[in-house]
Amino acid sequence: MKVLGILCSPRRGANSDTMVSAALEGAAEKGAETKTFAINEMNIKGCQACMYCKTHDGCAVQDDMQPIYKELNDADAVIIGSPVYMWQYAAQARLFIDRLYAYLNPDFTFKIQKPALVFISQGNENADMFVESLKKTPLIGLSVQDMIVVTNAKLPDFVSKQPELLENMKQAGRKLVDDL
Ligand SMILES: Cc1cc2nc3c(=O)[nH]c(=O)nc-3n(C[C@H](O)[C@H](O)[C@H](O)COP(=O)(O)O)c2cc1C
């Protein structure tokens, strides 16, 4: 059983990373093999709209999304962590999300179907501020079981200083695996 982490903050060790890591820890406790990709440290282009994926399996763009596709194809579940930047997913998350287009068939069915958790870290204190629009963003092939928003996360160690939040994330990771 494999659970894949997708880290979309540029800040290693900050809130999104802490959330994804805690959930992966919970998943590992339940026997999952885990692996994380940090999008910011990879060479990933936006979708080139070449439509190769509409007549073939896979994506024609030969960049660091290729190892991610390979792991996504193998994964049983996915955990994404992203900050809110300018009212929406950080650009690193948008790159990843746009490239999920490769999993969309011309008849709008999906080539993969995996459960996913999404962790959002934001500076704003209002948990309702961005979540509805984030929820409307389609993650092709990934079925979001839960989107957990952490508010007031202005400092990078905001989450790591709160054991009860960390336990919530771990529990979400355990549940993700239990529900497989
Ligand atoms: C470029 C930029 C844009 C941001 N835009 C928002 C925003 O629109 N709303 C918000 O609540 N926080 C915003 N923030 C704050 C981050 O969402 C917050 O610090 C988050 O916890 C960072 O996640 P990280 O610790 O995982 O890097 C922004 C931060 C940066 C650097």
The ligand as an ORCA input file, in Angstrom:
! r2SCAN-3c Opt
* xyz 0 1
  C       2.881     35.302     -1.762
  C       2.015     35.020     -0.565
  C       0.652     35.190     -0.672
  C      -0.191     34.918      0.407
  N      -1.529     35.076      0.256
  C      -2.365     34.759      1.274
  C      -3.781     34.899      1.122
  O      -4.290     35.275      0.081
  N      -4.567     34.561      2.187
  C      -4.038     34.105      3.378
  O      -4.801     33.806      4.296
  N      -2.697     33.963      3.542
  C      -1.849     34.270      2.516
  N      -0.500     34.113      2.665
  C       0.015     33.517      3.929
  C       0.249     31.998      3.782
  O      -0.877     31.348      3.260
  C       0.582     31.382      5.144
  O       1.708     31.989      5.693
  C       0.781     29.890      5.056
  O       0.686     29.347      6.350
  C       2.126     29.502      4.453
  O       2.231     28.104      4.366
  P       3.614     27.347      4.698
  O       3.944     27.675      6.142
  O       3.330     25.916      4.501
  O       4.644     27.860      3.748
  C       0.371     34.427      1.621
  C       1.760     34.264      1.730
  C       2.577     34.571      0.657
  C       4.065     34.379      0.796
*
